């Protein structure tokens, strides 16, 4: 049992808290030879079944079902009106008269209160069988109390997680409601003309406490608001695009799931797609390329171009390029960084450039941080470049001031 309980409280164990609690119930039920085990929570005037292990024929005890709390053993045990061990419910004058005894078919019962560390009564940890059992004793009660302590720790972690989830959801809902997303634009220079060809749009959140955009989108995904947040960022980027001249494009980022759901098409229904480039990252898994192509077709028919981001960072990007018939290949910073001194990177980039030209794709090299890297990419005849050396992400007004800027030839 020690090995089992150690597994349950192991912080590195990825099993969900609900699954751990279910395992605990199964352990107790089998050890005490019971028919049903459950963890209940007292909510207002009801006893609600929260976690259940019930292989019995009586399926009244299942997650979500509830009873008036004053009609339950749980309440009377916590009020100390009933003993935590009832070996024969028909012989006990209190349980004999309670309707729940017959309703659930309880013959023997053992249960303990679950008290949280703040002193609040959460509910009970209980189990029962359909016939009486005179063998139930204080050792069994001690065992149940030990397991209940483990369960209490897990429940408190779950409650804390729930509070955090609720808070995060509320904060992100407020961001969406207030449109509290600032769009920044990083210039992409054409090496053929040494002028800005487009901008990559990037979301920024100036909230307190400050969190990077990737954290906000990750948290939004956990609370079911990732699509709404991404679409708002795209709307803002497209709105700012109207301030740029017609020869400049905007690159937007979108998760594959939101393309498949139709959310992106709906968001862009009034937009000039000929000035938009959709970036799909190497790190975004796509399980069904046929469905993805079908979802993209209406947008591509309206002029939307497709870029595969982070090429060179892994294998998936090559499959994305081939399966989705990309228009643009973006070389990842892991490939372009120090490309002027690393012959292997230079040769791989050269091969990718040749591959891109062969399939009629243009090449954008990102992550350029030095003049030497830029010069090496000129030698490779890449089409466009972006990076901190060339221009950092900036608010739309600052981006507008760069429109006439040129790169040294």
N, C-alpha and C positions, 0 to 999 in steps of 0.2 A: 504493500500500500504506500510506503514511503516514496518508492520510485514513481508511482502514479501521481501522488500529490505534488511531488517536486516538479513533475512535468506540467502540472496545472498552473503552478505559480511561476514557472520559468518565464522571465521577461522576453527571452529570445524566441519563445514558442509562438508561432504565427497563428495558432488556432484561435478562433474568435472567443470572446468572453462567454457568449451564449453557448457555444459548443463545450467549453470547459465546465460550465454550470450543469449542462445536460449530462456530461460524463460523471460529474460528482453525484448527481441524483441516481444515475445507474449504479454507481459504486455502492451507495448507501442502500438502495433498494435490494440489490442482490446480496449484499453482506447481511442484511437483517431479514432476508427472505420475505420481502413484502411484495404486494401486487402493484402498488402505485407510489411514486414519490413526486413531490412538487415543491416549488418555491412560490410563495404568494406574496403579494404586496397589498398593503392596506391603502386604498385610495378613497378618500372621503368616507362613505359609509359602506364600502364594499371590500370584500376579499377577492382580489383578482389573481388568477393563475398566471404567473409570468414565465416560469420554466417548468416543464413537465416531462417525466419519464413514466409512460403509462402503456404497457403492453396488454393490459387487461381488456376484457370485453366491454366494461363500463367506460364509455368515452365522454362522460360528462366532464371529467377532469381533463381539460385541454387548454392550451395557451389562449388567453383572452377571455375565457369564460369567467363569470363573476357571480357572487352570492352576497346577500345582505350580511354584513360583517357580524351582526349580533346573533345570526343563526348558525355560526360556524364554531367548530372546535378551536380554531386558531385564536379567536378573540377570547374565548374562555380560558385558554391556556395562558395567554399573555396577561390576562386579568387575574391569573392564579386561582380561578374558580374550578379549573380542571387540572389534574395531574398531567405532566408531560408524557407519562406512560399510561396507556389504558389497555390492559391485556384482554378485557372482555367488555365490549360496549353494551352488551345486553344485560350485564350484571351491574353496570354503573347506572345509578338512578338518573343522573343528568343526561348522559349520552343516550340512554334507553329512550328518553322522551323527546329527543331532538329529531326533527324530520330529516336532517341531513344524513343521519346514520343509515336510514333505509334508502334514501336517495342515492347515496354513493356506495351502499353495500359495505359499510365499515364494520369489521368484526374486532380488529385490534388496531391500535393507533399509537404513534409516537411522534412528537413534534416539539420544536423549540423556537423561541422568538429570535428574530434577526434584528439586533440593535446596532445601528451605525455608530461610528466613532464620535459623532457629534451628539450622541445621546438619543437621537430620534429612532423611534420604532419603525422599521421598514416593513416587516411582515413576519412570515414564519417559514421554517424549513421542516416539512412533515412527510410522513409516509404511513401507509396503512395496508392492511390485507383484509380479505373478505370473511375470514373466520378468526375466532379468538386464538390468542397465543400467550399462554401463561409463562413462557420462557423469557419474554421480554424483561430486561432488568436494568440496573443502574449502569452496568458496563456498556450496554447498548446505548443508553442515554449519553454517556461520556463520549462514546464514538461519534454519535450524532452531533454533539456540541463541538467536537474538534473539526468535523467536516463543515459544520455551519460557520465556523470562524473563517475557514478558507473561502467559503461561498460569500461571506460578508465582505471580505477583502476584494473579491472579484466584482461584487455588486457595486461597491463604492467606486471602483475603477470605471465601471460602466456608467454610473451616474455622473462621474466627473467628465467622462467622454461625451455624454449626452448634453451636459451643460455647455461644454466647449463647442459642440456641434451646433447647438441652438444659438450661441453667441456669434459664432462665425457666420452662420446663415443670416442672422439679423444684420450684421455689419455689411455683408456683401449685398444683401437686398437694399440696404441704404445707399451703397455706392451706386447701384443700378438705378435706384429711384432718383438720386441726385445727379446722375450722369457724372460722377466724380472720377472720370478717366480722362487723363490728358494724353493726347497722341503726339509722339515725337517722330521726327522723320530723319533718317540717315541717308545722305546723298549717295547715289550710285552713278559713277562717272563712266562715260563712254571713252575708251582709249583711242577710238578712231577719230573722234572729234574733240577730245579733251574737255568735254562739257558734261554737265549733268544730264543724264538720260532719264533718271527716275529717282524715287525715294522709297526706302523700305519703312513702312509705318510700324511703330513700336509703342505699346501701351505703357503708361507710367501712372503710378498711384501715389499721390502725395498725401497719404493718410498718416495718422498717429495711432499706434507706433508704425514706423515705416517698414514696409515689406517689399521685397523685389517682386516684379510682375510674375515670375514663374511660380512664386509661392502663392500669390493671390489666385492665379488660375488653377493651381493644384488644389487649394482649399475650396474654391468654387466647385470643382469637380466632385469633391467629397460630399458636398451638401446639395448637389443636384442643380447648381446654378452656373455651371461652366458654359453651357450654350448661350444663356442670356448675357453673360459677361463678354464672351467672345463676339457675339453679334453686335453688342453695343460698341465695342472697340472698333469693329469694322465700319459701322455706321458713322462713327466720328471721323475715321480716316477718310472715308468717301466724301463726307461733308467738307473736310479741309481740302480735299483734292480740287474742289471747285475754285479755289484761290490760285491754283497753279495754271500755267498756260497749257494749251491742248497737246503740246508735244511731249509733256512730262507724264510718265506713268507712276502709279503707286503700287507697291507690293504689299499684299495683306497676308496674314497667316490665319489658317483655320484648321481645326481638328477634323480628321476624316469622318468621324461620327456625325458632325454637324453638316457635313456635305451630304452624307447619306440620308440624313433626316429631312433634308429639303430646307433647313434653316438658312443656309447660305444663299440659295437661290431666291428665297423669299426676301432676304435682307437686301439683295442686289437687284430686285425687280425694277427699280426706277433708276439704276445707275448705268453710266457709260462703261460697259465692260471692256471696250477697246483700250481703255487707259488703265486697266487693272491687270495685275499679275498675282495669281494665287500661288503662295508658297506652301508646299507640303514637305515636311521634314523627314529625313531618314529615320528619325526616332518615332514616327507615327506609324504604328502597324496597320496594315490593310489586309483583311482576311479574304475579301472578295473583290478582285479587280474589275470583274464584269459589272457588278453593281456600282462600283465607284465611277467607271467610265460612263455608265448610263446616267448617273446623278450629275456628272459634270457636263454632259452633252448640251443641255439647254444653254448653259452659261458660255461654253466654248463656241457655240453657234452665234452667240452675240459678241464674240471677239475676245473673251477672257483668255489670257495666256497662262500656261502652267509652268511653274518652276519647281524643281526638286532641290531642296535645301540640304546642306550638310553632306554633299557628295564627297566621298573619300574618307568619311568617318566610319563606314561599315558597309555591309553587303546589301542591306535592304534598299539603299538608294538606287542601286543599279536596276533592281527589279521594278522599283517605282518608275524609273526613266523609261524602261522598255514597255511595261504594261500600260502606262498612262500616256505614252507618246508625248513626253514633255517638250516644251518649247525652249526652256532655259535650264541649264545645269549650273548650280552654285557650288563652287569649290569650298569645302569647309576650312575653317581656320587651322585645324590640325594638319592640313596639307599645305596651306600657304605660309604658315609661320616658319620663318627661317628657310624658306625655299631657296634663297640665294646662297645658302651655305650647305644645304643638305641635297646631295646629288640624287638620292633615292626619291625624295619628294619631287624634285624637279622632273625626273624621268616619268614618275607616275602622273604628274600633272600634264606633262607633254602627251602621254598616252591618252589621258582623258580628253584633252583638247582635240586630239585627232579623232577620237571616238565621237565627240560632240559634233564636229564638222561633218563627219560621215553620215550622221543621222539628222543633219540640218538643225542642230540645236545651237543656241548661243551660250557663251560661257561668262558667268559672273564670278569673279574671285573675291571672297570676303575675308575679313580679318586682317587687312593690310595695315601694318603698324610701322613700317620703315620704308625709306626711299629705295633701299636695296631690294626689298621684296617687290616693290612696285616695278622696278626696272627688270627684274627677272620675269615677271608676268608679262611685261611688254614683249620680251623676247619670245614668249610662248604664244603671242598673238591672241591673248584672251580678249574678249569683246568689251567687258566692263569690270570695274573694281569698286569695292567699298571697304571701309575700315577706318579706324581712329586716325590714322595718318592722313587720310584724305578728308575726313569730315565726321564729326561725332553726331549722334542723334540730337535733334534740336526741335524746339517748339515751332509751330507753323510760321510765325512771324520771322524767326531767325532763318528758317528754311527758305523762305521767300527771298531773303537777302542774298542767298547763295546762287540764285538762278543764273546770274551772269558770270559766276566764277569759272575759272578754267584751271586745268592741270598743266604744269610745265610739260612741254613736249619732250 
